[in-house]
């Protein structure tokens, strides 16, 4: 069984060991063929509290960790420019 993976942007890091990741899905409208974008928000486990708002991350499906958490951070693809300024 292959685990599902998604790539998205961190939109909230206010919780402890949890981030909210927004994943944008783009597809053509079935009738009008205009590109439609639909955003889904996932709560993902971030063990080290390393993710900041604006980071691009890859999340993978995991066992249920809490009521809403079914995903975990696999890797941080790119850091947010704002987060890098704050850390310096």
Secondary structure as the mmCIF struct_conf table of DSSP 4:
data_model
#
loop_
_struct_conf.conf_type_id
_struct_conf.id
_struct_conf.beg_label_comp_id
_struct_conf.beg_label_asym_id
_struct_conf.beg_label_seq_id
_struct_conf.end_label_comp_id
_struct_conf.end_label_asym_id
_struct_conf.end_label_seq_id
HELX_LH_PP_P HELX_LH_PP_P1 UNK A 2 UNK A 4
STRN STRN1 UNK A 5 UNK A 12
BEND BEND1 UNK A 15 UNK A 15
TURN_TY1_P TURN_TY1_P1 UNK A 16 UNK A 17
STRN STRN2 UNK A 18 UNK A 28
TURN_TY1_P TURN_TY1_P2 UNK A 30 UNK A 32
STRN STRN3 UNK A 35 UNK A 45
TURN_TY1_P TURN_TY1_P3 UNK A 47 UNK A 48
TURN_TY1_P TURN_TY1_P4 UNK A 53 UNK A 54
STRN STRN4 UNK A 56 UNK A 61
BEND BEND2 UNK A 63 UNK A 63
BEND BEND3 UNK A 66 UNK A 68
STRN STRN5 UNK A 71 UNK A 78
HELX_RH_AL_P HELX_RH_AL_P1 UNK A 81 UNK A 87
#
